[in-house]
Amino acid sequence: MSLVDRRAGLPATGRLWHHARVHLARRTLLGAGLAATTATLTGCADRPARPAPGATGPTGGTGVPGRVAASAPVAAPTSATPTPRAAGPAPYAQRVTDILTRHLKPTPAHPRHPAYAGAVALAMVDGEITMHTAVGHALRYAAGPRELPARQRVPMRPDSIFDLASLTKVYTAILVLQLVDQGRVELAAPVQAYLPGFSGPGKERVTVAMLLAHTGALPVGAKVRGLSGDAARRAAVLGTPLLPGATPGDAFRYSSVGLMVLAQLVEQLTGTSLDRALRDGLTTPLGLRDTGFRPLTWLSASAKAHRLVATDARTSRGLLRGTVHDDVCALLGGVAGHAGVFATAEEVAVIGQLLLNGGTYQGRRILSSAVVDRMLSNANRGRRAYDPDRPGRPADHGLGVVLNQPWFMGDLAGPATFGHTGFTGTSLLVDPRRKLVLVLLTNRAHPNWSWSDPDPIRVAVADAVAAGLRPT
């Protein structure tokens, strides 16, 4: 487990944090919000700021058990998080801290508001932490939004726990690919072979691989608002029709629905809930104690007070802190395939290192190297990309991760660079050429996601790291 002031309980705001003697271990609402009349909620499609209305995991390093579903207890992981080795500060570390600190106040790019209340950035090179910095606040605003007095704010810490938003899709993809490794799922098989409820005109041609690569011709979001009961909402997800005029397999169209469907596939084949599948298949084997759904059910009182990062604080939703920001995920009980996972920067970096290592981490095999190769290969070569928010973006995408996307990877972009972003201001970037894992977690949705566009800051951080780290 990280040594980050967890014993001392001291904040680490605005300074670099390097620990020694430890081992390496969109959503945008395209329609209206919950208070509006539309019934369409998009799910966690990470998009630039565009003004518009309105589980449980493992124990959180405290030994407090969570719950698998509404009632069944989840046992705590048996070991602490295997943390990365710490190297000395990299030359880009101070530069990244300066960039992140600058955006705690309004800038020419965001003249009316700060870009976020706080941020954490972590870089690992060849399995060693070379940068871990925290700036600003995990909690700065009360509902309204209303800026809190300084004494009531909560400083950001290197071990702060964030709502990862669409980074959840990477975790869901890994769970699906584990089933591929086990011979229980064929990537080329139609989804209907596993989920007969995935019905509707043309949907018999949608394969598992298409959902992972966002070529399944599904819309961004599902219509679940106003439905009574979990069963009705889950059926509505499966019954989501294809986009008019779209053909499965023809083009990249970002869809949170696809990962919502794959979550149900995981549950169907494992015979357990998605949060338990995540625990059993990923977080427990990796010793990740601060990663999971619905953190309010498994964090200690101290961790809830000092480590949870706030998101929304608008009047329409109230203050969200430990409650998932994504509306659809919230309606699905806080556990979904497209959103809902919470984690620290260090534990997100473990996922990046796992994939960079070809499916292993500290001797633990999570995925076969063959499946990881498939995951990180471009499944959309030669296809078009339809993205009204980012015209001209490449369609490059693996199975659950994006590839070669300069709009957030900046100078680190390349054919082999992979990762994902989240609407709340989160991102994971892995550059195999530099043996680099870069995690940037901001709370740009606190108090209002429309205040800023996180992409330019993601690029600035990536560029700063690229300038100080040559490919090997």
C-alpha positions as CSV (number, residue, x, y, z in Angstrom):
1,M,0.0,0.0,0.0
2,S,1.1,3.5,-0.7
3,L,3.1,5.2,2.1
4,V,1.5,8.5,1.1
5,D,1.0,10.2,4.4
6,R,-1.6,7.5,5.2
7,R,-0.1,7.0,8.6
8,A,0.5,10.6,9.4
9,G,-2.7,11.9,7.8
10,L,-0.9,14.9,6.4
11,P,-2.0,16.8,3.3
12,A,0.4,17.0,0.4
13,T,-1.1,19.9,-1.5
14,G,1.0,21.6,-4.1
15,R,4.2,19.6,-3.6
16,L,5.9,16.6,-5.2
17,W,5.6,13.4,-3.5
18,H,8.2,10.6,-3.9
19,H,8.1,7.5,-1.7
20,A,11.2,5.4,-1.2
21,R,11.6,1.8,0.0
22,V,8.4,0.7,-1.6
23,H,8.1,-1.8,-4.4
24,L,6.4,-1.4,-7.7
25,A,3.7,-2.6,-7.0
26,R,-18.1,11.1,-21.8
27,R,-19.7,11.5,-20.2
28,T,-21.5,14.6,-21.6
29,L,-25.2,14.9,-21.3
30,L,-26.1,15.4,-24.9
31,G,-29.7,15.8,-23.9
32,A,-30.9,17.4,-20.7
33,G,-30.0,16.4,-17.2
34,L,-32.1,14.6,-14.6
35,A,-34.3,17.6,-14.0
36,A,-35.1,18.1,-17.6
37,T,-37.9,16.5,-19.5
38,T,-35.9,14.3,-21.9
39,A,-35.6,10.6,-21.0
40,T,-32.2,10.1,-22.7
41,L,-29.1,10.0,-20.6
42,T,-25.9,9.4,-22.3
43,G,-23.7,7.6,-19.9
44,C,-20.0,8.4,-19.4
45,A,-19.0,9.6,-22.8
46,D,-16.0,11.8,-22.2
47,R,-16.4,15.0,-24.2
48,P,-15.1,18.6,-24.0
49,A,-17.0,21.1,-22.0
50,R,-20.3,21.9,-23.7
51,P,-22.8,23.7,-21.5
52,A,-26.0,21.7,-21.1
53,P,-28.6,21.3,-18.3
54,G,-28.2,19.9,-15.8
55,A,-20.7,-1.3,-5.7
56,T,-19.0,-1.9,-4.3
57,G,-15.3,-2.4,-4.3
58,P,-12.7,-3.8,-2.0
59,T,-11.8,-2.3,1.3
60,G,-10.3,1.1,1.0
61,G,-7.1,0.5,2.8
62,T,-8.9,0.5,6.1
63,G,-10.0,-3.0,6.6
64,V,-13.7,-2.0,6.4
65,P,-15.6,-4.5,4.3
66,G,-17.9,-3.4,1.6
67,R,-20.9,-5.0,0.0
68,V,-21.1,-7.0,-3.2
69,A,-24.7,-6.0,-4.0
70,A,-27.3,-4.5,-1.7
71,S,-26.5,-6.8,1.2
72,A,-23.8,-9.5,0.7
73,P,-20.5,-8.6,2.4
74,V,-17.2,-8.5,0.4
75,A,-14.1,-9.7,2.1
76,A,-11.1,-7.4,2.1
77,P,-8.1,-8.1,-0.1
78,T,-5.6,-10.2,1.7
79,S,-2.6,-8.0,0.8
80,A,-1.7,-4.4,0.6
81,T,-1.4,-2.7,-2.7
82,P,1.9,-3.7,-4.4
83,T,3.1,-0.2,-5.1
84,P,5.6,1.0,-7.7
85,R,9.2,1.5,-7.0
86,A,10.2,5.1,-6.5
87,A,12.9,6.8,-8.5
88,G,14.3,10.3,-8.0
89,P,12.4,13.3,-9.3
90,A,12.3,13.6,-13.1
91,P,13.2,16.8,-14.8
92,Y,9.6,17.3,-15.9
93,A,8.1,16.8,-12.4
94,Q,8.3,20.5,-11.4
95,R,7.2,21.6,-14.8
96,V,4.0,19.5,-14.5
97,T,3.4,20.8,-11.0
98,D,3.7,24.3,-12.3
99,I,1.2,23.6,-15.1
100,L,-1.3,22.1,-12.8
101,T,-1.0,24.9,-10.3
102,R,-1.5,27.5,-12.9
103,H,-5.0,26.2,-13.7
104,L,-6.2,26.4,-10.1
105,K,-7.0,30.0,-11.0
106,P,-8.7,31.5,-14.1
107,T,-6.5,31.6,-17.2
108,P,-6.9,33.1,-20.7
109,A,-8.1,29.7,-21.7
110,H,-10.7,29.7,-18.9
111,P,-11.1,33.3,-18.0
112,R,-14.2,33.0,-15.8
113,H,-13.4,30.0,-13.6
114,P,-10.5,27.7,-12.6
115,A,-10.1,24.7,-14.8
116,Y,-10.5,22.4,-11.7
117,A,-10.3,22.6,-7.9
118,G,-7.4,20.2,-7.7
119,A,-5.3,17.5,-9.5
120,V,-3.0,14.6,-9.1
121,A,-0.4,13.5,-11.7
122,L,1.7,10.4,-11.6
123,A,4.4,9.2,-14.0
124,M,6.1,5.8,-14.0
125,V,9.0,5.0,-16.3
126,D,10.1,1.4,-16.6
127,G,8.1,0.6,-13.5
128,E,9.5,3.3,-11.3
129,I,7.6,6.4,-10.1
130,T,9.4,9.5,-11.4
131,M,6.7,12.0,-10.5
132,H,3.7,12.1,-8.1
133,T,2.3,15.5,-7.5
134,A,-0.9,16.9,-5.9
135,V,-2.2,20.4,-6.1
136,G,-5.3,22.3,-5.0
137,H,-8.3,20.8,-3.3
138,A,-10.3,17.6,-3.3
139,L,-13.2,19.7,-1.9
140,R,-13.6,23.4,-2.5
141,Y,-17.3,24.1,-3.1
142,A,-20.5,23.3,-1.4
143,A,-23.8,22.8,-3.3
144,G,-25.0,25.9,-5.1
145,P,-22.1,26.1,-6.0
146,R,-20.8,28.1,-3.1
147,E,-17.1,28.4,-2.4
148,L,-16.2,27.1,1.0
149,P,-14.2,29.0,3.5
150,A,-10.5,28.0,3.5
151,R,-10.9,26.1,6.8
152,Q,-13.6,23.9,5.4
153,R,-11.8,22.9,2.2
154,V,-10.1,19.6,1.9
155,P,-6.6,19.6,0.4
156,M,-5.8,17.3,-2.5
157,R,-3.4,14.5,-1.6
158,P,-1.4,12.1,-3.7
159,D,-3.6,9.3,-2.4
160,S,-6.9,11.1,-3.1
161,I,-9.6,8.8,-4.5
162,F,-11.3,10.0,-7.7
163,D,-14.4,9.2,-9.7
164,L,-12.7,7.8,-12.8
165,A,-15.8,8.2,-15.1
166,S,-15.1,6.6,-18.5
167,L,-11.7,5.1,-17.3
168,T,-14.1,2.4,-16.0
169,K,-14.4,1.2,-19.6
170,V,-10.8,-0.1,-19.4
171,Y,-11.6,-2.2,-16.3
172,T,-14.7,-3.6,-18.0
173,A,-12.7,-4.4,-21.1
174,I,-10.1,-6.3,-19.0
175,L,-12.9,-8.4,-17.4
176,V,-14.3,-9.2,-20.9
177,L,-10.9,-10.2,-22.2
178,Q,-10.3,-12.5,-19.2
179,L,-13.4,-14.4,-20.4
180,V,-11.8,-14.5,-23.9
181,D,-8.7,-16.0,-22.3
182,Q,-10.8,-18.6,-20.5
183,G,-12.4,-19.6,-23.8
184,R,-15.8,-18.5,-22.6
185,V,-16.2,-15.5,-25.1
186,E,-15.3,-15.3,-28.7
187,L,-14.5,-11.7,-29.9
188,A,-16.0,-12.4,-33.3
189,A,-19.2,-13.9,-31.9
190,P,-22.4,-11.9,-32.0
191,V,-23.4,-10.4,-28.7
192,Q,-26.8,-12.0,-29.0
193,A,-25.1,-15.4,-28.5
194,Y,-24.5,-14.5,-24.9
195,L,-27.3,-11.9,-24.3
196,P,-30.5,-12.8,-26.2
197,G,-32.0,-9.6,-24.8
198,F,-29.7,-7.6,-27.0
199,S,-32.3,-7.5,-29.7
200,G,-33.5,-5.2,-32.4
201,P,-33.1,-4.7,-36.1
202,G,-29.5,-5.2,-37.3
203,K,-28.2,-6.0,-33.8
204,E,-27.6,-9.6,-34.8
205,R,-24.5,-8.4,-36.6
206,V,-23.0,-6.6,-33.6
207,T,-20.0,-8.6,-32.2
208,V,-18.2,-8.4,-28.9
209,A,-15.2,-6.9,-30.5
210,M,-17.3,-4.2,-32.1
211,L,-18.6,-3.1,-28.7
212,L,-15.0,-2.9,-27.3
213,A,-13.9,-0.9,-30.3
214,H,-16.9,1.4,-30.5
215,T,-18.0,0.2,-34.0
216,G,-21.2,-1.4,-32.9
217,A,-23.4,1.4,-34.4
218,L,-24.9,2.2,-31.0
219,P,-25.7,5.6,-29.6
220,V,-23.7,7.3,-26.8
221,G,-26.4,6.8,-24.2
222,A,-29.3,4.7,-23.1
223,K,-32.9,5.7,-22.2
224,V,-33.2,4.6,-18.6
225,R,-34.7,7.6,-16.8
226,G,-38.3,7.2,-15.7
227,L,-38.2,3.4,-15.7
228,S,-39.2,1.5,-12.6
229,G,-36.7,-1.0,-11.2
230,D,-33.3,-2.3,-12.0
231,A,-34.6,-5.0,-14.3
232,A,-36.4,-2.5,-16.5
233,R,-33.4,-0.3,-16.7
234,R,-31.1,-3.2,-17.6
235,A,-33.5,-4.4,-20.3
236,A,-33.6,-0.9,-21.7
237,V,-29.8,-0.9,-22.0
238,L,-29.9,-4.2,-23.9
239,G,-32.8,-3.0,-26.1
240,T,-31.2,0.3,-27.2
241,P,-31.6,0.5,-31.0
242,L,-28.9,1.1,-33.5
243,L,-28.3,4.6,-34.7
244,P,-30.4,5.4,-37.8
245,G,-28.4,4.7,-41.0
246,A,-25.5,3.2,-39.1
247,T,-24.1,-0.2,-39.9
248,P,-22.3,-2.4,-37.4
249,G,-18.6,-2.4,-38.0
250,D,-18.5,0.5,-40.5
251,A,-17.2,3.3,-38.4
252,F,-16.1,4.5,-34.9
253,R,-18.9,6.1,-32.9
254,Y,-18.2,6.5,-29.2
255,S,-20.8,4.6,-27.2
256,S,-21.2,4.1,-23.5
257,V,-24.1,1.7,-24.2
258,G,-21.7,-0.8,-25.6
259,L,-19.8,-1.1,-22.3
260,M,-23.0,-1.1,-20.4
261,V,-24.0,-4.2,-22.5
262,L,-20.6,-5.8,-21.9
263,A,-21.0,-5.4,-18.2
264,Q,-24.1,-7.5,-18.4
265,L,-22.2,-10.1,-20.5
266,V,-19.6,-10.3,-17.7
267,E,-22.3,-10.8,-15.1
268,Q,-24.1,-13.4,-17.2
269,L,-21.0,-15.5,-17.7
270,T,-19.4,-15.1,-14.3
271,G,-22.7,-15.5,-12.4
272,T,-21.9,-12.6,-10.2
273,S,-22.3,-8.8,-10.1
274,L,-19.9,-6.5,-11.9
275,D,-18.5,-5.1,-8.7
276,R,-17.7,-8.6,-7.4
277,A,-16.3,-9.6,-10.8
278,L,-14.0,-6.6,-10.6
279,R,-12.9,-7.6,-7.2
280,D,-12.4,-11.2,-8.0
281,G,-10.8,-10.8,-11.4
282,L,-8.7,-7.7,-11.0
283,T,-8.5,-5.7,-7.7
284,T,-7.9,-8.6,-5.3
285,P,-5.2,-10.4,-7.5
286,L,-3.4,-7.0,-7.9
287,G,-3.8,-6.0,-4.3
288,L,-5.7,-2.8,-5.2
289,R,-7.3,-1.7,-2.0
290,D,-8.5,1.8,-3.1
291,T,-10.2,0.8,-6.3
292,G,-13.9,-0.1,-6.7
293,F,-17.5,0.9,-7.2
294,R,-19.5,2.8,-4.5
295,P,-16.6,3.9,-2.2
296,L,-19.0,5.2,0.4
297,T,-19.7,1.5,1.3
298,W,-16.1,0.5,1.9
299,L,-14.0,3.6,2.9
300,S,-13.4,4.4,6.5
301,A,-14.8,7.6,8.0
302,S,-11.4,9.2,7.9
303,A,-10.8,8.3,4.2
304,K,-14.3,9.7,3.3
305,A,-13.4,13.0,5.0
306,H,-9.9,13.4,3.8
307,R,-9.4,11.4,0.6
308,L,-12.6,11.4,-1.4
309,V,-12.6,13.9,-4.3
310,A,-15.8,15.9,-5.0
311,T,-17.3,16.3,-8.4
312,D,-20.7,18.1,-9.0
313,A,-21.9,20.8,-6.7
314,R,-24.6,22.4,-8.8
315,T,-28.0,23.1,-7.3
316,S,-29.6,20.5,-9.6
317,R,-27.6,17.6,-8.1
318,G,-26.2,18.8,-4.8
319,L,-22.7,18.0,-3.8
320,L,-21.4,14.6,-5.1
321,R,-18.5,13.2,-3.2
322,G,-18.2,9.4,-3.3
323,T,-21.4,9.2,-5.3
324,V,-20.9,8.5,-9.0
325,H,-21.1,11.6,-11.2
326,D,-22.6,9.8,-14.2
327,D,-26.4,10.0,-14.3
328,V,-27.0,6.6,-16.0
329,C,-24.6,4.8,-13.7
330,A,-26.3,6.4,-10.7
331,L,-29.7,5.1,-12.0
332,L,-28.1,1.6,-12.4
333,G,-27.2,1.6,-8.7
334,G,-23.7,3.1,-9.1
335,V,-22.3,0.0,-10.8
336,A,-22.0,-0.1,-14.6
337,G,-19.6,-1.0,-17.3
338,H,-19.1,2.5,-18.6
339,A,-18.6,4.5,-15.4
340,G,-18.6,4.1,-11.6
341,V,-15.1,3.0,-10.6
342,F,-13.2,5.1,-8.1
343,A,-9.4,4.9,-7.6
344,T,-6.2,6.6,-6.7
345,A,-3.6,7.7,-9.3
346,E,-1.2,5.1,-8.1
347,E,-3.7,2.3,-8.6
348,V,-4.7,3.5,-12.0
349,A,-1.0,3.4,-12.9
350,V,-0.9,-0.2,-11.9
351,I,-3.5,-1.0,-14.6
352,G,-1.4,0.9,-17.2
353,Q,1.7,-1.0,-16.1
354,L,-0.2,-4.3,-16.2
355,L,-1.0,-3.7,-19.9
356,L,2.5,-2.4,-20.7
357,N,3.9,-5.6,-19.2
358,G,1.8,-7.7,-21.5
359,G,-0.7,-8.8,-18.9
360,T,1.4,-9.4,-15.8
361,Y,2.1,-7.3,-12.8
362,Q,4.6,-8.3,-10.1
363,G,4.4,-11.9,-11.1
364,R,0.6,-12.0,-11.3
365,R,-0.7,-13.0,-14.7
366,I,-4.1,-11.2,-15.3
367,L,-4.3,-11.5,-19.1
368,S,-2.4,-13.6,-21.6
369,S,0.1,-11.7,-23.7
370,A,-1.8,-12.8,-26.9
371,V,-5.0,-11.1,-25.6
372,V,-3.1,-8.0,-24.6
373,D,-1.5,-7.8,-28.0
374,R,-5.0,-8.0,-29.5
375,M,-6.3,-5.4,-27.0
376,L,-3.6,-2.9,-27.9
377,S,-3.8,-3.4,-31.7
378,N,-5.8,-1.0,-33.9
379,A,-9.1,-2.7,-34.5
380,N,-10.4,0.2,-36.6
381,R,-7.8,0.5,-39.3
382,G,-9.2,2.1,-42.4
383,R,-12.5,3.1,-40.7
384,R,-14.0,6.5,-40.3
385,A,-14.6,8.3,-37.1
386,Y,-17.8,10.2,-36.4
387,D,-17.2,12.6,-33.5
388,P,-18.9,16.0,-33.6
389,D,-17.0,17.2,-30.6
390,R,-13.6,16.4,-32.1
391,P,-13.8,16.6,-35.9
392,G,-10.9,15.0,-37.6
393,R,-9.9,12.7,-34.8
394,P,-8.5,9.3,-35.8
395,A,-10.7,6.2,-35.5
396,D,-7.7,4.3,-34.0
397,H,-8.9,2.1,-31.1
398,G,-8.0,-1.1,-29.5
399,L,-10.3,-3.4,-27.5
400,G,-11.2,-1.1,-24.6
401,V,-8.5,1.5,-25.1
402,V,-8.0,4.4,-27.5
403,L,-4.8,4.6,-29.6
404,N,-2.9,7.5,-31.0
405,Q,-5.1,10.4,-30.0
406,P,-3.2,13.7,-30.1
407,W,-6.2,15.6,-28.7
408,F,-5.3,14.3,-25.2
409,M,-1.9,12.6,-25.7
410,G,-0.2,15.6,-27.2
411,D,3.5,14.9,-28.2
412,L,3.2,11.4,-26.6
413,A,0.8,10.3,-29.3
414,G,1.9,7.6,-31.6
415,P,0.6,4.4,-33.2
416,A,1.4,2.3,-30.1
417,T,0.4,4.9,-27.4
418,F,-2.8,3.9,-25.7
419,G,-5.1,5.0,-22.9
420,H,-8.5,6.5,-22.1
421,T,-10.1,9.6,-20.7
422,G,-12.9,10.3,-18.3
423,F,-15.5,13.0,-18.2
424,T,-14.7,14.1,-14.7
425,G,-11.2,15.1,-15.8
426,T,-9.3,11.8,-15.6
427,S,-6.9,10.2,-18.0
428,L,-4.6,7.2,-18.4
429,L,-1.8,7.4,-21.1
430,V,0.7,4.6,-21.8
431,D,3.6,5.2,-24.2
432,P,5.5,1.9,-24.8
433,R,8.3,3.7,-26.7
434,R,9.2,5.5,-23.4
435,K,8.1,2.7,-21.1
436,L,5.9,5.4,-19.7
437,V,2.6,5.3,-17.7
438,L,1.1,8.7,-17.2
439,V,-1.9,9.3,-15.0
440,L,-3.6,12.7,-14.7
441,L,-6.6,12.9,-12.4
442,T,-8.4,16.3,-12.0
443,N,-11.8,17.1,-10.5
444,R,-12.8,19.5,-13.3
445,A,-16.4,18.6,-12.7
446,H,-16.2,20.3,-9.3
447,P,-18.3,22.2,-9.0
448,N,-19.6,22.4,-12.6
449,W,-18.2,20.4,-15.6
450,S,-19.1,23.1,-18.0
451,W,-16.5,25.5,-16.5
452,S,-13.6,24.0,-18.4
453,D,-12.3,21.7,-21.2
454,P,-9.8,19.3,-19.7
455,D,-8.1,18.4,-23.1
456,P,-5.7,21.3,-23.3
457,I,-4.4,20.6,-19.9
458,R,-4.0,16.9,-20.7
459,V,-2.0,17.9,-23.7
460,A,0.2,20.4,-21.8
461,V,1.1,17.7,-19.2
462,A,1.8,15.2,-21.9
463,D,4.0,17.6,-23.8
464,A,5.9,18.5,-20.7
465,V,6.7,14.8,-20.0
466,A,7.5,14.2,-23.7
467,A,10.0,17.0,-23.7
468,G,11.9,15.5,-20.7
469,L,11.7,11.9,-21.7
470,R,13.1,10.5,-24.9
471,P,11.8,7.3,-26.4
472,T,14.0,4.3,-25.7
